[in-house]
Amino acid sequence: MRVLAKACVALLCAASAALAQPAVSANGMVNAASAVQAGLPNGDVAQGSIFSIYGNNMGPAAPGVSATSFPLPSSQGLGGVTVQIQDSAGATRYAILLFVSAGQINAVLPSATALGQASLTVTFNGQTSAPQTFNVVNGSVGLFARNAAGTGPGIVQQYHHVPFTGLVSLSLNDISNSAIPGDVAVLWGTGLGPISGDETEPPAQVNLGAVAEVWVGGQQVPPANVSYEGRATFAGEDQINFIVPNIPGCYVPVMVKIGNIVGNTVSMAIGASGGMCSDPLSPYSGLTQAYVQANGLRQGSVTLYRSTAANPLPPFATTTTDSAAGLFDSYNWTQLAESRGVGVSVYGACTVFTFSGIFGTAADIVTPTYLDAGVLSLVGPAGGSPISIPAIGKGVYNVLLGGSNGFPAPPYLSPGNYTLTGAGGADVGAFTATLTLPAAFTWTNMDAIASVTRADGVTVNWAGGAGYVLIEGYSAILAPQEAGAMFVCLAQAAAGTFTVPPNVLLALPASALTPAYPLGGLTVENTAASATFSPNPPTGLDVGAFSAVYQLDWVAPAVLAPVPGAGPSRPASLSPRRTSRPSAPAPRAEVTSPKPSLRPPRPLVVCAKMRQSSHPGG
C-alpha cells in the first residue's frame, strides 16, 4: 500500500508539473542571432525576423520539437504550443514557430506586426502565460556567430574563383580559412526588415536594396560592392553579399547598420592568399592551418599593469595601482574557431560587446583548459629578491605589486628592465623573458571629455607611448535590468589620436545616472613593451609573451549622452546570454558562385530546428 501511495504521489507531481502555467521571462524576447539584451539600442525585434522567447514551462521538455517542413506552423501550433502577439495597432497575430521547448521558443515575427510596443503570450497544453511586452522596429540586424551568442567569429560564407580552372571554391570563413580580398562573402543574420507574402513558406529572394550599411574593419563597404541584401531561402533568415575589402587580419570586426541601429559585432578573417590568417596582434605566427585544426592553440602570457583611475567626483580621487597577471590556457580547434580571440586585430577598427550588470566587462563565453605553469617570479630594475606571482587557480596568476595608497607597497613599476622566470609546471616547461619598460604615455585631452554624444563620435589624443593603444568605453542602464555595452578600438601608439566613430557609439546605450556617478567611462591603455618567452616557445606552449601595459581610466565624466532627438534608452530586464544558431552550418553542395547585382546563391542551410540555449532568467 505504501508503494502504491508513493507511486500515486509521484504521478500527481508529474501531472502537476506537466500542467504548470507557462511563464515568459520579462524582456525575454530577443533577436535569435545577436542575443542582444532588450533595452539596449539594438535589442528590439524587427518585423519579419527570427526571435527567441525565454521562460519556463512554455513547451515540451528537452530536446523540444522542431518544425520540419513547409508550411511552417503558426495558429495551428507546434508541439502543443502557440504564440500570440497583440501589436500596437490592436491586431492579434500568431508567431511562425520554428522550435519549441520548455525554456526557449524560436519563431518568426510576422512582417505585418505594427511598429511599437507589442505584447506576447505563450499557450501550451491549454494554459496561457501572462503577457510580456517587447518593442517592434522596422529593421535591426543580428548576425549569426559561431559561438551561438552573437559575438566573436561570425558565420560567414566565402566564394573564391580558382585561377585558370573556372572552378569556384565555397567554404566557411575561420581563422585558418581567411577570405581573400576581392572575393564575395555572405553574412548570415536576421532582421533586415519586413517582406510581403506568406511567411510560412520559403520566401522569394528579392533584393531589398541598400537598406543597410556593411562595415568591415572600421570601413564602410561601398554600396556598389554590396550586391544583395534580402531573404535567403528560409523563413526570417537574411543574407548580405559583399565584396571582401583588403583589410587583412584574424579578427576583423563586421557590423551592419540600419538608420541609427547598429547590430551586434562579429569578426571574420581576411588574408591576401587565404588560408591561415596573420596579423601583428594574433598569436598564430608560424602556425599552419593543418596544425591549428589538429591541435588548437596552447598559449601563455604574463602582463605588468599600471592602472591609473581618475574620478573627480567626491569622495573619489585619482589612484594608481601596479600589478602583474598571468594566464596559461589551451583551446582545441572547435573552441578556437568559436573564441573571440583578441577581439579586434586591425588598426583603426573597433568591436562592441554587450554585458549584464553595470560594469563594462564581457568575458568570452568559450572556456579554455587552463595549464599549470608552475611558480612565476619577477625581478625589476632595482634588483633584489624576486617577487612571487602566485597562482590563484590553475593557469591563472595575479599579484598586487603596489599602489598610490601604499598598499601593499608604494608604486612598483618604473622605466627599466624586468625579468620574468617560470620554473615550469605539470603542463608548461621552464622559461624566462626580459622586457624594457619605457616611460608612460599621457592622455592629453582627458579633462576635455566631459560627455560623449554618440551620434558625434569622440576623439582621444595622447602623447608618447610605444606599440599599440586600445581605446575602450562602456555605458550601462539600470532599471529594471542592469545591462550595457562596451567598445574596444585599436590604434598604433605612434598615431597619437583616434576617433571612435558614431557607428560604434550608437551600439551603446545612454548612460544611466546614479546619485554618485553616471554609469559610463572611457579607458585608454598602451601596450608599451612585449617580449617572447625563451625558449620560444617553451615546452607545452605554441606561443608565450611577456608584456607591459599602462592603463588610464576616466571614470565619471564619460557619460554617453542620448542621440539628439531621441528619447531615453528603454529599461530592460532578464536577458539571455546565448541564443540559438543554425544546427547545420555547412553549405549545400550545389551552391554556385554569386554574381554582383544578380540574385544570390542558395544559402547556408538553416534548418527549422535551432539549438536550445540557456537563459539566466529561466
N, C-alpha and C positions, 0 to 999 in steps of 0.2 A: 504493500500500500504506500509506503514512504517513497519507494522508487517511482510509482505511478504519479504521486503528488509532485515529486521533483520534476518529472517529465512534463506534467501539465503546466507547472510554473515556467519552465523553460519555453514551452510553446507559446504561452501567453506573452512572455517577454519578447520573443521573436516577432509575434504578431504586432505587438505594440511598436517595436522598432520599425517594422515594415510600413506601418500606417502613420508614422510620425509626420507631422506637417512639414512641408518643405520650408526652408529658410534661405533667403538670398542675402548675402553679405552686403552691408551698407557700402555703396560705392564699389561693389564687386564686379561691375561691368567695364571691361577694358578691351582695347584693340588686341586681337588674338596674336598678332605678330610682335608688337612692341612691348606689351605688358606695362605700358606707362601708367602710373597711378592716376586715378581720377582726381581732378582738381588741379593738376599741372597743366601748363598751356597746351600740351599735345596729348592730354589724357581723355579727350572726348571720343565719342564713337561716331564714325562717318556713315552717312547714308550708303547702303549697299555693301558695307564692309563686313568682314568676318570678325565677330567679337566673342569674348569668353565671359561666362557668367560663373561666379564662385559663390558657394554657400554650403548648406548641409541638407541631406535627405531630399535632394532635388531629383533623383532618378535612381536607376538600378545600381546595385553595388558593383564594385570593380570586377571586371575591367570595363564595364559600361557597354553601351550599344551604339554602333555607328550606322549612319545611312550608307547604303552600299550601291544604290542605283538611282537613276533619274526617273521620274521627277522626285526631287528631294521633299521630305515631309515638312508640312507646316501645321495647318489646323488639324490634320488627322493625327499628328503626334508621332513620336518615336520612342519605343520602349516604355509606353505609358506616360510620356512627358509631352506637354505643350507649353509654349512660352508666349504669353500675350502681352502686347505693348499698347499703351494708351499714349498717343502723341499729343503735342501741344495744340493741335487743331481739333482735338477731341475724337479723332478716329481711332478705332481699335484694329490692330494688325497682329498677325502671328509671325513670329520669327521662323526662319527657314532653318531646320535643325540638321546639324552635321554629326554631332556626337553628344550623348547624354550619359551622365553618371551621377552618383550621389553628391559629389563635391564640385563638379565642373560640367558646364554645358558649353559647347561651341556652336555658334549659329550665325546666320547671315541676317543683318538688319535690313528689312525691305527698303528699297530705294525711295519709295513713296512716303516713308516716315517723315513727318513735318519737322523742321528745324526747331531747336529749343529744347526745353526740359520735357522728358518723357518719363513714364513710369512703367515698371515691368513686374509681372507676376509669373511664377512657375507653378504649374499644376502637375502633380504626379499621383497616380492611383486615386484620383478623385479628390485629393486635397490640394488646396491652393495656398501659396505663400502670401505673406504680407507684401504690399508693393514696395519697391525700391526705385529711386529716381536716378536718372543719368542724363547727360546732355548730348544732343544730336547736332552734328555740324555737317556742312556740305562735303568737306574733304579734310582728312588728317591721316597721312600715310604712315603705316607701321611697316617696317622692313623685317622680314624673317631673318633670324640669326641661327648659326649652328648650335648654340647653347640653349635654344628654345626659350631664351629670356630676353631677346631683343637687344643684346649687347655683344660686342666682340665681332669675330668674323661673320659676315653675312652669307646667306645662301645666294650666291652669285654664279650664274652660268656664263660660260665664255665660249666664243666661236673663233677658231683660228684656221685660216686658209693655208694649207701646207704648200709651200712654194714648189712650183714646177710639177705638181701632181694633179691639181684640180680637186683634191680631196679637202674635206672640212673636218677639223678636229673639234669635238664637242666635249666639254668637261666642266666640272665644278671647281671654282676657284678656292685655293687654300694657300698656306704659306709655302708649300712645296710645289705648287702648280700655279704660279703667278700669271696674271693676264698680261698680254703683250700690247703695248701702245698701238693704237690703230685698229685693233680687233674690235669686235662687237661683244658687249657684255649685257646680261639681262639681270636686273634686280627683281626679286620676288617679294611681294608685300600685299597689303590690303588697305583700302581707304582712299583711293583716288577720287571717288565721288559716285553719284548715282548713275544708273543706266535705266533704259526703258526695256520693256519686255518681261517675259515670265522668268523670274529668277530661280525657280525650282528646276529649270532646265539649263543645260550648258549655255553660257552666254555667247552672243556673237562677238567676234574680235573686231571691235571698232575703235579706231584711234580717237581718243578723247581730245587730242590736240595738246598744245603746250599748257596744260593745267598746272603742271608742277615744275619747279626748278630742281635740277640734279646738281649736287655739289660733291666733288671728289677732290680730296687732298687740299681743301681750302679754296678751291677754284670752281666757279660755276661752269658746268659743261655747256658749251654754246648750244642754244636751242636747235640750230641746224644739225647738231651731232646727236640729238635725241630723236630717234626715228619712230618710236612708238611709245605711247602711254595709254594703257587701257586694260580691259579684262583679258585674262588668259582663258583657257577653256574650262575652268572650274568656277563654280559659283562664288562670287565675292573675292576671288583672287585676282590680283593685278600684276602686270609685268611692265617694266620700263626698259626699253632697248636703247643703248647709247654706245658711242664710240669711246673706247678707253683712252684717256689722256696720258701724256707722257709725264707721269708723276711717280717714279719708282719708289717702292718701299714695301715693307712687310705688313704694316698696319696703317693703310691709307684710309682715313675716315671718309665715309659716304653718308650723305643725308639728303632727304627730299623735302622741299618746302612748297607749301600751297598758301599763297597770301602771306599772313603773318604766322602761320602754323608750321613749325619745323618738326619733322618726325624724329623718331629715335635715330641715333647714330650707330652704324655698323662699320666694319672695316673690310677691305679687300687687299690682296697682294698684287702688286704690279711690278713687272721686271722686263728689261729690254729684250731678253731672249726667252722669257717664260721660265718654267722650272722653279728651282729653289729661289726664294726671294732673298734680298740682301739690302741692308742699309746700315748706317753708322751706329744706330742705337740697338737694333735687334741682335740677339745672341746666336745668330746662325752662321756667322762667318766660318768658312771651311767645312761646313756640314753639307752633305749631299741629300738630295731628295730621297734616295733609297735608304740612307742611314736614318733620317728622322722618321720615315714611315715605318721602319722596322724597330727602332729603339726609342723614339721620342726624344726628350731632352733632359739632361741632368745638369743643373746649374747651381752655382753658389755666388753669393755677393755679401760683402761687408761694407757698410757705409758709415762715414763720420758725418754727423749733423750738427750744424749750429743754427738753431731756430730762434729768431727774434720776433716777438709778437708786440705790435704797437696798438694800444687801445686807449684813446684819450678820455673815455667816459669814466667818471668816478664809480667805484673805487679802484678801477683798473689802472695799470701803468705799463710801460714798456718793460718786457722781461726777456732775458736771454738764457737759453738752455743748450748745453753741449751734451751729445750722446753718441753712442755707437750701436749699430744694429746689424745683425747678420741673418741671412736666410739661405738655407740649402734645401733644394727640393728636386723632385723628378716628376716629369709628365710622360705618360705613354702617348702614342700617336693620337688616339681619339681625344684625350684630354688636351693635347697641344693644339689640335686643329680647332677646338672649341674655345680655347682660352683667349682672353683679351690681350695677352702678352703685355707689351709695353704701352698699349692703349693708342698712342699716336707716335709714328716714327718718321714723319715727314715735316721738315722745317716749313713754317708758315701755315700749318694746319692745326685744327682743334678737334677734339672729340667731346661728347657730352654723355654723362651718366645720370640716372635718377637714383634716389635713395629713400629709404624710410627713416624717420626720425628727423631731428633738426640740425644735425651736424653733417658737413659735407664729406661723407665717407661712402665709398661704393666699391666694396670688395668684389673681386672676381668670384663668380659662383662656382667656377671649376676648381676643385680642391686637389692639389698635387699630393704626392707621397713625400714626406719630409725625410731628410737624410742626416745621419749622425756624423758631424764633422769633428767631434772631439773637443778639446779645450782650445779656445781662442784667446790671444793676448795681444796687447798693443803697447808700443813704446813711442813716445812723442819726441819732439825736438829737444826737450830738456833732459832726455835720458832718464835715468833712474830705473826703479823696479818696474817690470811690465805690469800693466793694468789688465786684469782679467775681464773678458767679455763673457759672462756666464750664459749658459743655455737656460731659457725659461720654458722650454719644451723641446721635443726632438726636432732638430734642424732650425730652431728659432732662437736667436741670441739678442740680448739687449743689456745695456748698462748706461746709467746716467753718469756722465763724466764731471759735470759741474754746472754752475749757473750763476746768474747775477744776484740771486738771493743767498749765495754762499753755500747752498746745499747741493750735493754732499761736499762740495769744494768750490772754490772760485772758478770762473770760466777756464776751461782747459785748452781749447783749440786756439792755436795761433799759427801764423805762417811758418813753414818749415817742413822737415821730413818726418814721416810717420811710417813705422814698420809694423806690419801685421804678421803674426805667426799662428798657423794652425797646426796643432800637434797630430791631427789625424784621428779618425774615429772608426766606428764599425763600417761606415759606408763611404767615407771620403778619406783619401790619403793625406799625408802631411804636405804643407805648402807654406810659402812666405810671399809677401808683397810689400813694396815700398812706394809711396807717393809723396809728391811735394805739394803742400797746400799753399796756394797763393793768397794774397790779401783779399779780403771780402769785397764784393761789389756793393754798390749803393743804388737804391731805388729813388731816383731823383724827383719824381713827381708824385710821391705817395701822398703828401699833405694836400695836394690839389684835387684829389679824387674824393669828393665829399659824398657823391651819389653817382649812380650809373643809370642812365636811361637806355633801356635795352635796344630800342629802335635806332639809337645813335652809335652804338658800339662804344668801346672805351680803349684809350691808348695808354700804354705803360712805357715809361722811359727809365733806363738805368745807365750807370757808368761803371766801367771796369768789368771784371769777371773774365772767365775763360770757359771753353767748352760750350755747353748749351744752357738755355734758360727755359724753364717751364712757368707759364702764367696760368694760374688756377683761380677759379672763383666759384662760389656757391650761393644759393639762395633757397630759403625754406618757408613753408607755410605751417600754420599751427592747427587751425580748427576746421573741421573736427578731427582731422588726421594730421599727424606730423610727417611731412614728406618734403622732398625738394629735389633739386638737380644741381650738378656741378659740371664745369667745363675744365678741360686741360688743353693748353695750347703750347706748341713747341717752336722755339726760335733759337738762332745762333747767338751766342753772347756778344759776338762782335757787332751785331746789328744795332744794339743799343736801344731799340724801340720795337714795340709790337702793338698792333691794333686788333683787339678782339672784335670781330665783325658782328653786325646785327643778327645775321642768320644763326649765329651761335648763341648769343644772349637771349634771343627770342624763345629758345627752348627752356629757359629758366623762368620760374615764377617771380612776381614782385615779392620782395622780402616782407615777411610778417614783422610786426613791431611788438616787442615785449616791453614791460616797464623799465627794464635795464638797458636793453640794446636791441638793434634790429638783427634779424636772422639772415645775415649776408656777410660776405667777406671776400677779400682778394688776397692772393698769395703769389709772390714771385720768388722762385728758387733757382739757384745757379749750381749745376753740377760742374764744379770748377776743376776737378782733377780726377783722373782714373788710371788704374794700372791693373794688368792681368796678374793672376796668381802664377807663381813659379814653383814647380814645373807647370807648363801651360799645355794642357790642363793637368791638374792633379789626378791621381788615380781615383776613379769613381765619378768624375765630372767630365762634361763636354766643354764647359766654359766656366771661368771664375774671374771675378772682378772685385777690386778694392777701390772705392771712390769716396769723394768728399763733397758735401752739399751745404751751401749757405741758403737758408730759407728765411724770407721776410714776410710776416703776416700783417695785413692791415685789416683789423677785425671790425670795428664798429661802424665807421662811416661808409663802408662799401655797400650801400643799400641799392638793390636793383629795383628801380622805380617802375611803375606801370607804364606800358606803352601809351604815348599821348593819344587821347581819345578813347582809350579802352577802360573798361570797368575794372574793379579789383579782381584779383585772382579768386576763383571759387574755392571754397573749402573742400577737403577730401576726407575719405575715411578708409576703411580696410581695403588694401590693395594687394593683388598677388605679385609675388616676386618672379614667378615663372609663368609662362603660358605655353600653349601647345604649338607644335610646328608640324609640317608635313611628315608623315610617318615613312614616306618613301622618297627621299630626296634625290634619287638617281633619275636622270632624264630618260625619256623613251628613246629607243634605238633609232626610230625613224625620223627624229628631229633633223631638220635641214637648216642650212645657214640662213640667218635673217638678212634681209636686204634693206638698207636705209630707205625710208619713205614708203616701203611696202608693208603689207600685213606681217605680223610677227610669226615666228615659228611656233610649232606646237610646244606647249610649255613643259616645265618641270612638273612631274606627276605630283599632284596634291590630292590625296585620297580623301574621301569623306571622313574616314577615321583619322582623328588627330589625337596626339598624345595627351593623356590626362596629366595635369600638373598640380603641384601643391599650392595652397593658398593660406597664408598665415592666419587669416580670419576664419578658416574653415574648421 
